[in-house]
């Protein structure tokens, strides 16, 4: 028995000595494509822009001071407001969908998941152009409302704030549905029935049992919707025109038009810090001790 244990210990030691080789590609990828670009972005944000083109390696805080100008602060505020509105609507629509989707039979679960994944087979830009066709004056929505005698004149929905909100919700809703579904599918619904048998109303059973047990999926969906909605500038550009400007749009403008790379990097660092703070606050307010449920 002791010899067997010694052999098993030697084998496990050999495996452990070579285990780092299996993780080496992951470490290299993380350093090259995650940590490296972040360090470069932070370093670039403290550099000085050349008068014509390029960047000078001269330390400055001018880029961060420029963020506190009223026009840029209002852009951050609009991005936060749009992210909160979009995330709230995604929760209202996506949580019930994902929760009741978990109650379907295996056959209908597969069909529903297929319907949710089909839009991802096409370009997101093409799908947004489809919304342009729907929202434009004299488009599909206008014709439908006119046929139902709800409106008499063409609506001007395209290039408006509600159109951007609809685009955000449409793009991010599947992430909330799948996140909630992954938690609700593991939920033991017999616990809900037990709560009902003990005298709890349907609402009480939901908030005391179902919501608490599916909270990791809900938080995961919030992370996957709130963070991207802060920087999905192409949705605001396509459906909002120049009327809705997000931080992502501002960063793109500084990179592509103004060629002010240090200021764009400073905006990116500020956006990263802002989203991190919001996620930390949400984590504290929700009472979540760790983020294992979000992975």
Residue, then its C-alpha position, 0 to 999 in steps of 0.5 A: x500500500x505504501x509503495x502504491x502511494x509513493x508511486x502515485x505521489x511521484x506521478x502527481x509530482x511529475x504531472x505538476x512539474x509539467x502542468x505549467x506548460x499547458x498554462x503557458x499559452x494562456x499566460x502568453x496570450x494574456x500578457x500579449x493581448x490583455x495586459x500589454x495593451x492596457x499598460x500601453x494605453x495607460x502609458x500613452x495617456x500620459x504622453x504629449x501629442x505632437x503638433x502635426x502627427x504622432x506622440x512625444x514621450x513627454x509626461x503630462x496630465x493635460x489629457x486628464x485635465x481635458x476630460x473635466x471640460x463641460x462638453x466631455x463631462x456631459x458626454x460621460x453623463x449621457x453614456x452613463x444614463x443610456x447604459x442605465x436605461x438600456x440595462x434596466x430595460x434589458x433586465x425587465x425583458x430578459x429576466x422573465x424570458x430566461x426564467x420561463x425559458x428554463x421551464x420549457x421542455x427540452x425540445x422547446x428549449x433547443x428551439x428557443x435557443x436556436x431562435x435566439x442565436x440565429x441573429x448572431x449568424x448575421x452582421x450586427x451592422x446589417x441588423x441595425x440597418x434593418x432597424x433603420x428601415x423600420x424606424x424611418x419615415x414611411x417605413x414599416x412601422x409607419x405603414x403599420x401604425x397608419x394602417x391601424x389608424x393610430x397615427x395620421x402623419x409619419x413618425x420621426x423615430x430614426x435618429x432619436x434617443x428612443x431609437x438608440x435605446x431600442x438598438x441597445x436593448x436589441x443588441x444586448x438582450x440575448x446576453x441577459x437571457x442566456x445568463x439568466x437561463x443558465x442560472x434558472x436551469x439549475x434552479x430546483x423548482x421544488x424549493x419554490x413549490x415548498x415555499x408555496x406549501x408553507x404559505x408564501x404567495x407567488x410573489x413572496x416565493x419568487x423574491x425569497x427563493x427564485x430571485x436569490x438563487x438566480x441572482x448570479x445569472x442576473x448579475x452576470x447579465x448586468x455585467x454583459x450589458x452595462x459595460x458594453x453599452x457604455x462604449x457601443x458607439x456604432x449603435x448611437x451613430x447608426x440609429x442616433x445620427x449625430x444627436x447621441x454622442x457616447x464616450x465611444x464615439x468621442x474616443x473614435x473621433x479623437x483617434x480617427x479625425x483629430x489624431x489625438x491618441x494620448x487624449x483618446x487613451x485618457x478617455x479610454x482609461x477614464x471609461x475603464x475606471x468608471x465602469x469598474x467603479x460602477x461594477x464595484x458599487x453594484x457588487x457592494x449594494x447587491x451584497x455579493x461577496x465574490x464574483x464566482x457567479x459571474x464567471 
